Amino acid sequence: MQSFQTLTSKIIPLLISDVDTDQIIPARYLKVTDKNGLAEGLFDSWRYRADGSPDPAFPLNRAEYQGCGFLLVGDNFGCGSSREHAPWALIDWGIRAIISTSFADIFRNNALKNRLLPVIVDPAAHQRLAEMTAGQGQVSVTIDLPEQSLILPDGSAVQFPIDPFSKICLLEGMDPLGYLLKHEAQISRFETQYGLV
């Protein structure tokens, strides 16, 4: 699993509030258990026209946003069902972090467990980013996870919260199970010491 330390990327603006998980990845894509290939269904009803062709106006289809790793979204991103396929699809497309003022709790937890960083910023910082992406086109920012800091193009920094366990997992490039397995020797000693095996 890829670790997240400090990453600089251009921002893809998708300034829509209350985006639910069915809009992120429609239910018809939930039959799979493999994370690979889900990028095809990401924002399916928005990315494609009725005839199946890509809508050139949708941000993820625009040439200037190909390879960008950060998504700037509206409030309450990831509401709706608890489908883990939503962060899987975003990651498969290449998104490493999503910037918003708020996330649905289940989506946020699923994202963190799957190495997708939800960055919560205050409304003023969010508005500044929205204005920059509207006025300047492509805007690059840096996310410094060790410092829990989002560095804006003008050099100013905005702090963001993250729980300590999720931060450790992202920094070390592991999921919660990987964290437990890292301590397998200590767990085995404990089990032996207390006669649990």
HELIX and SHEET records of a PDB file:
HELIX    1   1 THR A   21  ILE A   24  1                                   4    
HELIX    2   2 ALA A   27  TYR A   29  5                                   3    
HELIX    3   3 LEU A   38  GLY A   41  5                                   4    
HELIX    4   4 ASP A   44  ARG A   47  1                                   4    
HELIX    5   5 PRO A   59  ASN A   61  5                                   3    
HELIX    6   6 ALA A   63  TYR A   65  5                                   3    
HELIX    7   7 HIS A   85  TRP A   93  1                                   9    
HELIX    8   8 ASP A  105  LYS A  113  1                                   9    
HELIX    9   9 PRO A  123  GLY A  135  1                                  13    
HELIX   10  10 PRO A  164  GLU A  172  1                                   9    
HELIX   11  11 PRO A  176  LYS A  182  1                                   7    
HELIX   12  12 GLU A  184  GLN A  193  1                                  10    
SHEET    1   A 7 LEU A 117  ILE A 120  0                                        
SHEET    2   A 7 ALA A  97  SER A 100  1                                        
SHEET    3   A 7 PHE A  70  VAL A  73  1                                        
SHEET    4   A 7 THR A   6  LEU A  14  1                                        
SHEET    5   A 7 SER A 140  ASP A 144 -1                                        
SHEET    6   A 7 SER A 149  ILE A 151 -1                                        
SHEET    7   A 7 ALA A 157  GLN A 159 -1                                        
END                                                                             
